[in-house]
Amino acid sequence: MIRFVVLAAAALVLAGCSETVLHSGSSAMATSGYAFAPPAARTFCARQPRFCSPSGHVREVKLTDRRMADLRAVNSSVNARVSERNDSSAGLGDDWRIAGKQGDCEDIAILKKSELMKRGWPASALLLTVVTLGGAGHTVLTVRTDKGDLILDNRTGAIRNWSQTSYRYFARQSQSQRGKWVRIES
């Protein structure tokens, strides 16, 4: 994953294509241009296209009390039942899957996306997102809401606005084009 983040950072500098979404304030991420998708994400999307399609075309979900309860329930349930296991420590290359009893950060983020989709959340508002903290790569789930972009993370039970985390944000899934990723301006 670390090697991917270094390559992704370099690719992000070079990939200044067309998708740009600007938002007022810091509660929503600003994106600028396309980014290269993580190689393992491409393989995963070929196997599980429903997780990589912006179906529903919903940009932001209205964050009601019930919706916030969904986010808390899914985040805490998945964090409690899935133990983190790095692909490389299991003798695997980077392999994105829906987490079972074990999984690494992207597997856990995908499971959270899956569970929210089962509860009726649109895939287009649930975006896998690549970040770093202290140089280490990590994947979280960004949930686009009318109250800002919220982060579901296997490292914490707290659900925070993206701007209130310690992460450096690189790229996330596109909301408008299947299989595409966009750069995040931080």
Backbone as JSON, one array per atom type, in Angstrom:
{
  "sequence": "MIRFVVLAAAALVLAGCSETVLHSGSSAMATSGYAFAPPAARTFCARQPRFCSPSGHVREVKLTDRRMADLRAVNSSVNARVSERNDSSAGLGDDWRIAGKQGDCEDIAILKKSELMKRGWPASALLLTVVTLGGAGHTVLTVRTDKGDLILDNRTGAIRNWSQTSYRYFARQSQSQRGKWVRIES",
  "N": [[0.82, -1.19, 0.0], [1.99, 1.24, 0.72], [3.82, 1.68, -1.35], [1.98, 2.05, -3.41], [0.8, 4.48, -2.61], [2.91, 6.31, -2.88], [3.32, 6.12, -5.65], [0.78, 6.91, -6.46], [0.7, 9.53, -5.51], [2.63, 10.73, -7.15], [1.38, 10.3, -9.62], [-0.91, 11.8, -9.29], [0.01, 14.4, -9.42], [0.66, 14.55, -12.07], [-1.71, 14.02, -13.42], [-3.84, 15.91, -14.69], [-6.57, 16.07, -15.68], [-10.02, 16.27, -16.61], [-12.28, 16.24, -14.7], [-13.69, 18.29, -12.32], [-14.73, 19.36, -9.21], [-15.92, 21.78, -7.2], [-16.43, 22.97, -3.92], [-18.06, 25.02, -1.54], [-16.58, 26.21, 1.46], [-14.99, 24.16, 4.04], [-16.21, 21.8, 4.64], [-16.85, 20.03, 2.69], [-15.1, 18.04, 0.34], [-12.85, 19.28, -2.13], [-12.35, 18.51, -5.45], [-10.08, 17.85, -8.16], [-9.48, 17.18, -11.33], [-8.61, 14.05, -12.89], [-7.37, 11.07, -11.31], [-5.04, 8.34, -11.1], [-6.46, 5.19, -10.67], [-6.09, 2.98, -7.89], [-4.18, 0.07, -8.65], [-5.17, -2.44, -7.67], [-7.78, -1.74, -7.19], [-8.9, -1.55, -9.7], [-8.98, -4.24, -10.52], [-10.68, -5.24, -8.54], [-13.01, -3.77, -9.15], [-13.65, -4.85, -11.62], [-14.46, -7.36, -10.84], [-16.51, -6.77, -9.01], [-18.56, -4.77, -9.98], [-20.71, -3.18, -9.04], [-19.88, -1.79, -6.83], [-18.34, 0.15, -7.82], [-19.63, 1.79, -9.49], [-21.28, 4.81, -10.2], [-24.0, 4.58, -9.48], [-27.31, 5.77, -9.05], [-26.64, 8.43, -8.96], [-26.63, 10.37, -7.0], [-25.41, 13.16, -5.46], [-25.04, 14.16, -2.85], [-26.15, 12.93, 0.27], [-29.02, 13.57, 2.2], [-28.49, 14.27, 5.48], [-30.06, 12.9, 7.9], [-31.31, 12.25, 11.26], [-31.81, 9.51, 11.37], [-30.24, 8.57, 9.23], [-27.68, 9.26, 10.19], [-27.61, 7.55, 12.36], [-27.53, 5.12, 10.98], [-24.94, 5.33, 9.85], [-23.33, 5.35, 12.18], [-24.01, 2.84, 13.29], [-23.19, 0.99, 11.28], [-20.44, 1.64, 11.03], [-19.44, 1.11, 13.66], [-20.2, -1.57, 14.04], [-18.9, -2.98, 11.93], [-16.21, -2.29, 12.5], [-15.95, -3.57, 14.97], [-16.28, -6.3, 14.45], [-14.49, -7.09, 12.46], [-11.19, -7.96, 12.15], [-8.13, -6.26, 11.64], [-5.95, -7.09, 9.03], [-3.1, -7.01, 7.25], [-2.58, -7.24, 3.74], [0.01, -7.92, 2.8], [1.21, -9.09, 5.04], [-0.18, -11.4, 5.13], [0.84, -12.74, 3.07], [-0.05, -12.0, 0.58], [-0.47, -10.11, -2.46], [-1.47, -6.69, -3.02], [-4.82, -6.8, -2.6], [-8.02, -6.16, -3.18], [-11.01, -6.69, -1.52], [-14.28, -7.61, -0.24], [-14.4, -7.4, 3.16], [-14.14, -10.19, 5.38], [-13.99, -11.99, 8.27], [-11.53, -10.99, 8.69], [-9.46, -8.4, 7.32], [-7.86, -5.87, 5.32], [-7.43, -2.26, 5.39], [-8.77, -1.23, 3.04], [-10.47, -3.35, 2.39], [-12.15, -3.36, 4.59], [-13.31, -0.81, 4.38], [-14.7, -1.22, 2.01], [-16.53, -3.18, 2.85], [-18.05, -1.64, 4.64], [-19.17, 0.16, 2.81], [-20.69, -1.65, 1.33], [-22.54, -2.55, 3.28], [-23.9, -0.18, 3.87], [-25.03, 0.34, 1.37], [-26.81, -1.82, 1.24], [-28.64, -0.88, 3.03], [-29.91, 1.0, 1.61], [-28.46, 3.25, 0.84], [-27.06, 5.35, -1.69], [-24.6, 4.26, -4.05], [-23.14, 6.25, -5.3], [-22.7, 8.22, -3.42], [-21.01, 7.13, -1.63], [-17.78, 6.77, -1.22], [-14.75, 5.23, -1.89], [-11.63, 6.1, -0.56], [-8.31, 7.26, -0.79], [-5.74, 7.88, 1.48], [-3.06, 9.34, 3.48], [-1.11, 9.04, 6.46], [1.43, 10.21, 8.26], [3.1, 9.26, 6.25], [2.28, 6.67, 5.76], [0.18, 4.64, 3.81], [-3.41, 4.48, 3.5], [-6.86, 3.48, 3.43], [-10.09, 4.83, 3.44], [-13.65, 5.27, 3.94], [-15.47, 7.68, 2.32], [-18.33, 9.55, 2.96], [-20.64, 11.32, 1.31], [-22.5, 14.02, 2.3], [-25.18, 16.37, 2.94], [-24.31, 17.82, 5.05], [-21.63, 17.86, 4.91], [-18.56, 16.12, 4.02], [-18.16, 13.03, 5.33], [-16.1, 10.78, 7.23], [-15.63, 7.35, 7.44], [-13.85, 5.06, 9.23], [-11.6, 2.42, 9.85], [-9.83, 2.7, 11.9], [-10.87, 4.14, 13.94], [-13.76, 4.7, 16.0], [-15.1, 7.0, 15.79], [-16.99, 9.23, 13.77], [-16.08, 11.52, 11.53], [-15.92, 14.83, 10.07], [-14.2, 15.2, 7.03], [-12.28, 17.25, 7.03], [-11.56, 17.43, 9.63], [-9.85, 15.45, 10.34], [-6.64, 13.81, 10.71], [-5.49, 13.09, 8.37], [-3.81, 13.12, 5.17], [-5.22, 13.76, 2.17], [-5.54, 12.05, -0.92], [-6.84, 10.79, -3.27], [-10.08, 9.83, -4.56], [-12.92, 7.75, -5.36], [-14.63, 8.55, -8.36], [-17.62, 10.43, -8.6], [-19.13, 10.48, -10.84], [-18.23, 8.94, -12.99], [-17.85, 5.62, -13.84], [-15.44, 3.54, -12.4], [-13.47, 5.48, -12.46], [-11.16, 7.72, -10.8], [-10.66, 10.61, -8.75], [-8.6, 13.46, -8.06], [-7.93, 14.83, -4.83], [-8.11, 17.99, -3.49], [-6.19, 19.35, -0.98]],
  "CA": [[0.0, 0.0, 0.0], [2.86, 2.42, 0.77], [4.33, 1.9, -2.7], [0.89, 2.62, -4.18], [0.59, 5.88, -2.24], [3.98, 7.09, -3.51], [3.0, 6.17, -7.08], [-0.44, 7.7, -6.63], [1.04, 10.94, -5.32], [3.28, 11.18, -8.38], [0.38, 10.3, -10.68], [-1.85, 12.9, -9.05], [0.63, 15.63, -9.89], [0.69, 14.52, -13.53], [-3.02, 13.75, -14.01], [-4.68, 17.1, -14.58], [-7.6, 15.97, -16.71], [-11.16, 17.15, -16.7], [-13.33, 16.34, -13.68], [-13.42, 19.23, -11.23], [-15.89, 19.68, -8.41], [-15.53, 22.7, -6.14], [-17.46, 23.15, -2.92], [-17.78, 26.11, -0.62], [-16.26, 25.78, 2.82], [-14.11, 23.0, 4.17], [-16.95, 20.62, 5.06], [-16.88, 19.12, 1.54], [-13.83, 17.95, -0.38], [-12.74, 19.82, -3.48], [-11.59, 17.6, -6.31], [-9.55, 18.53, -9.34], [-8.86, 16.31, -12.31], [-8.6, 12.61, -12.66], [-6.21, 10.42, -10.71], [-4.97, 6.93, -11.43], [-7.07, 4.3, -9.68], [-5.15, 1.95, -7.4], [-4.27, -1.12, -9.51], [-6.04, -3.46, -7.09], [-9.15, -1.26, -7.31], [-9.35, -1.91, -11.06], [-9.3, -5.68, -10.49], [-11.87, -5.37, -7.71], [-14.16, -3.23, -9.89], [-14.0, -5.81, -12.66], [-15.18, -8.45, -10.16], [-17.65, -6.24, -8.24], [-18.83, -3.46, -10.58], [-21.72, -2.37, -8.33], [-19.2, -0.94, -5.85], [-17.53, 1.12, -8.55], [-20.51, 2.52, -10.38], [-21.95, 5.91, -9.51], [-25.44, 4.38, -9.61], [-28.11, 6.65, -8.22], [-26.25, 9.78, -9.33], [-26.87, 11.28, -5.88], [-24.15, 13.82, -5.08], [-25.0, 14.24, -1.39], [-27.31, 12.37, 0.96], [-29.51, 14.42, 3.3], [-28.09, 13.62, 6.73], [-31.09, 12.92, 8.94], [-30.92, 11.49, 12.46], [-31.82, 8.08, 11.0], [-29.05, 8.31, 8.4], [-26.51, 9.29, 11.07], [-27.66, 6.3, 13.13], [-27.02, 4.09, 10.06], [-23.48, 5.47, 9.76], [-22.74, 4.91, 13.45], [-24.22, 1.4, 13.44], [-22.32, 0.27, 10.34], [-19.04, 1.87, 11.38], [-19.06, 0.4, 14.89], [-20.39, -3.01, 13.84], [-17.81, -3.51, 11.09], [-14.96, -2.16, 13.25], [-15.92, -4.52, 16.08], [-16.25, -7.71, 14.04], [-13.44, -7.39, 11.48], [-9.84, -7.62, 12.63], [-7.29, -5.8, 10.54], [-4.86, -7.94, 8.59], [-2.48, -6.46, 6.05], [-2.4, -8.23, 2.67], [1.4, -8.39, 2.69], [1.51, -9.99, 6.16], [-0.85, -12.67, 4.83], [1.5, -13.31, 1.9], [-0.79, -11.63, -0.62], [-0.25, -8.78, -3.02], [-2.6, -5.83, -2.71], [-6.0, -7.49, -3.1], [-9.22, -5.53, -2.63], [-12.15, -7.59, -1.38], [-15.18, -7.3, 0.86], [-13.83, -8.04, 4.34], [-14.85, -11.21, 6.14], [-13.58, -11.83, 9.67], [-10.3, -10.22, 8.64], [-9.28, -7.64, 6.1], [-7.08, -4.65, 5.53], [-8.25, -1.04, 5.43], [-9.7, -1.08, 1.92], [-11.49, -4.4, 2.51], [-13.08, -2.91, 5.63], [-14.05, 0.31, 3.79], [-15.63, -1.81, 1.03], [-17.61, -3.81, 3.62], [-18.91, -0.56, 5.12], [-19.92, 0.63, 1.65], [-21.66, -2.71, 1.03], [-23.61, -2.55, 4.29], [-24.71, 1.03, 3.69], [-25.82, 0.14, 0.15], [-27.92, -2.71, 1.6], [-29.6, -0.06, 3.78], [-30.52, 1.94, 0.69], [-27.6, 4.39, 0.51], [-26.58, 5.26, -3.08], [-23.16, 4.06, -4.23], [-22.53, 7.5, -5.75], [-22.38, 9.06, -2.26], [-20.13, 6.32, -0.79], [-16.59, 6.78, -2.08], [-13.48, 4.75, -1.34], [-10.74, 7.25, -0.57], [-6.93, 6.95, -0.42], [-5.15, 8.91, 2.33], [-1.84, 8.95, 4.19], [-0.86, 9.62, 7.77], [2.82, 9.91, 8.57], [3.71, 8.54, 5.14], [1.69, 5.34, 5.57], [-1.05, 4.65, 3.04], [-4.61, 3.99, 4.19], [-8.1, 3.7, 2.68], [-11.26, 5.08, 4.26], [-14.87, 5.49, 3.18], [-16.03, 9.03, 2.39], [-19.77, 9.59, 2.78], [-21.02, 12.67, 0.9], [-23.78, 14.42, 2.87], [-25.46, 17.81, 2.89], [-23.63, 18.41, 6.21], [-20.2, 17.74, 4.67], [-18.03, 14.79, 3.7], [-17.85, 12.32, 6.57], [-15.15, 9.69, 7.07], [-15.76, 6.12, 8.21], [-12.46, 4.6, 9.29], [-11.44, 1.26, 10.74], [-8.92, 3.05, 12.99], [-11.59, 4.86, 14.99], [-15.21, 4.6, 16.0], [-15.64, 8.35, 15.56], [-17.29, 9.63, 12.39], [-15.66, 12.93, 11.51], [-15.81, 15.53, 8.81], [-12.87, 14.94, 6.47], [-11.35, 18.32, 7.37], [-11.23, 17.32, 11.04], [-9.0, 14.28, 10.54], [-5.2, 14.08, 10.56], [-5.03, 12.5, 7.12], [-3.57, 13.86, 3.93], [-6.11, 13.12, 1.2], [-4.98, 11.99, -2.28], [-7.79, 10.52, -4.35], [-11.27, 9.05, -4.22], [-13.72, 7.33, -6.49], [-15.41, 9.58, -9.02], [-19.07, 10.32, -8.42], [-19.85, 10.56, -12.1], [-17.78, 8.0, -14.02], [-17.54, 4.3, -13.33], [-14.05, 3.12, -12.44], [-12.55, 6.63, -12.44], [-10.81, 8.33, -9.52], [-10.36, 12.04, -8.85], [-7.66, 14.03, -7.06], [-8.53, 15.64, -3.77], [-7.3, 19.16, -3.13], [-6.23, 19.5, 0.48]],
  "C": [[0.86, 1.26, 0.0], [3.39, 2.73, -0.62], [3.24, 2.51, -3.57], [0.74, 4.1, -3.88], [1.65, 6.77, -2.87], [3.7, 7.22, -5.0], [1.77, 7.03, -7.33], [-0.14, 9.18, -6.48], [1.7, 11.5, -6.57], [2.27, 11.28, -9.52], [-0.59, 11.47, -10.52], [-1.29, 14.22, -9.55], [0.55, 15.7, -11.41], [-0.7, 14.45, -14.16], [-3.95, 14.94, -13.85], [-5.79, 17.12, -15.6], [-8.81, 16.81, -16.39], [-12.11, 17.24, -15.52], [-12.9, 17.27, -12.56], [-14.73, 19.52, -10.53], [-15.41, 20.57, -7.28], [-16.71, 22.91, -5.21], [-17.08, 24.32, -2.03], [-17.49, 25.56, 0.76], [-15.39, 24.56, 2.84], [-14.86, 21.74, 4.56], [-17.07, 19.6, 3.93], [-15.53, 19.17, 0.83], [-13.94, 18.68, -1.71], [-11.89, 18.85, -4.27], [-11.17, 18.33, -7.56], [-8.86, 17.52, -10.23], [-8.89, 14.85, -11.91], [-7.29, 12.16, -12.03], [-6.2, 8.97, -11.18], [-5.61, 6.13, -10.31], [-6.0, 3.35, -9.16], [-5.3, 0.7, -8.26], [-5.2, -2.19, -8.97], [-7.51, -3.04, -7.15], [-9.72, -1.63, -8.68], [-9.79, -3.37, -11.11], [-10.58, -5.9, -9.69], [-13.11, -4.9, -8.47], [-14.59, -4.15, -11.03], [-14.81, -6.98, -12.07], [-16.48, -8.0, -9.53], [-18.06, -4.86, -8.77], [-19.83, -2.6, -9.81], [-21.09, -1.45, -7.28], [-18.41, 0.18, -6.52], [-18.34, 1.95, -9.52], [-21.19, 3.64, -9.6], [-23.48, 5.8, -9.61], [-26.19, 5.24, -8.61], [-27.83, 8.1, -8.53], [-26.58, 10.82, -8.25], [-25.53, 11.85, -5.46], [-23.97, 13.85, -3.57], [-26.29, 13.65, -0.84], [-27.73, 13.35, 2.05], [-29.25, 13.66, 4.6], [-29.15, 13.84, 7.81], [-30.56, 12.18, 10.17], [-30.86, 10.0, 12.15], [-30.59, 7.71, 10.17], [-27.78, 8.31, 9.25], [-26.46, 8.04, 11.93], [-27.17, 5.13, 12.28], [-25.5, 4.12, 10.01], [-22.81, 4.95, 11.02], [-22.84, 3.4, 13.61], [-23.28, 0.6, 12.54], [-20.85, 0.43, 10.73], [-18.64, 1.05, 12.61], [-19.19, -1.11, 14.73], [-19.24, -3.62, 13.04], [-16.48, -3.42, 11.85], [-14.84, -3.21, 14.34], [-15.73, -5.96, 15.6], [-15.16, -8.08, 13.04], [-12.1, -7.0, 12.07], [-8.96, -7.27, 11.43], [-6.15, -6.76, 10.31], [-4.36, -7.39, 7.27], [-2.29, -7.55, 5.01], [-0.99, -8.78, 2.63], [1.76, -9.32, 3.85], [0.85, -11.34, 5.97], [-0.25, -13.33, 3.59], [0.78, -13.02, 0.6], [-0.26, -10.32, -1.18], [-1.46, -7.94, -2.63], [-3.84, -6.41, -3.39], [-7.24, -6.91, -2.43], [-10.37, -6.5, -2.68], [-13.09, -7.04, -0.32], [-14.66, -8.08, 2.06], [-14.77, -9.11, 4.89], [-14.54, -10.98, 7.61], [-12.31, -11.01, 9.78], [-10.26, -9.45, 7.33], [-8.41, -6.44, 6.38], [-8.0, -3.45, 5.32], [-9.22, -0.92, 4.27], [-10.79, -2.13, 1.94], [-12.57, -3.98, 3.5], [-13.92, -1.74, 5.11], [-15.08, -0.21, 2.78], [-16.8, -2.49, 1.75], [-18.57, -2.75, 4.15], [-19.77, -0.02, 3.98], [-21.03, -0.38, 1.31], [-22.84, -2.67, 2.0], [-24.49, -1.32, 4.18], [-25.58, 0.92, 2.42], [-27.0, -0.79, 0.42], [-29.01, -1.96, 2.36], [-30.21, 1.03, 2.91], [-29.69, 3.17, 0.35], [-27.13, 4.24, -0.93], [-25.05, 5.12, -3.16], [-22.46, 5.36, -4.61], [-22.18, 8.45, -4.61], [-21.45, 8.36, -1.29], [-18.85, 6.05, -1.56], [-15.36, 6.28, -1.35], [-12.45, 5.85, -1.57], [-9.35, 6.86, -0.06], [-6.33, 8.16, 0.31], [-3.79, 8.44, 2.83], [-1.84, 9.63, 5.55], [0.57, 9.22, 8.12], [3.5, 9.09, 7.49], [3.13, 7.16, 4.87], [0.36, 5.47, 4.83], [-2.21, 4.01, 3.79], [-5.81, 4.28, 3.3], [-9.25, 3.83, 3.67], [-12.48, 5.2, 3.34], [-15.34, 6.92, 3.41], [-17.52, 8.93, 2.1], [-20.15, 11.04, 2.51], [-22.4, 12.99, 1.45], [-23.97, 15.93, 2.71], [-24.83, 18.54, 4.08], [-22.11, 18.32, 6.07], [-19.82, 16.3, 4.37], [-17.54, 14.14, 4.99], [-16.98, 11.11, 6.28], [-15.48, 8.55, 8.02], [-14.42, 5.4, 8.09], [-12.36, 3.41, 10.23], [-10.51, 1.56, 11.91], [-9.61, 3.76, 14.14], [-13.09, 4.61, 14.87], [-15.88, 5.93, 15.72], [-15.9, 8.56, 14.07], [-17.05, 11.13, 12.35], [-15.78, 13.5, 10.1], [-14.38, 15.35, 8.32], [-11.85, 15.99, 6.89], [-10.92, 18.29, 8.84], [-10.45, 16.05, 11.36], [-7.54, 14.7, 10.36], [-4.65, 13.6, 9.23], [-4.68, 13.55, 6.06], [-4.33, 13.09, 2.85], [-5.51, 13.2, -0.21], [-6.06, 11.85, -3.34], [-8.97, 9.72, -3.81], [-11.97, 8.64, -5.5], [-14.48, 8.53, -7.06], [-16.89, 9.35, -8.73], [-19.81, 10.23, -9.75], [-19.42, 9.53, -13.14], [-17.28, 6.71, -13.38], [-16.05, 3.99, -13.5], [-13.03, 4.25, -12.41], [-12.33, 7.1, -11.01], [-10.46, 9.78, -9.76], [-9.39, 12.46, -7.74], [-8.43, 14.84, -6.05], [-7.57, 16.79, -3.47], [-7.36, 19.32, -1.62], [-5.5, 20.73, 0.93]]
}
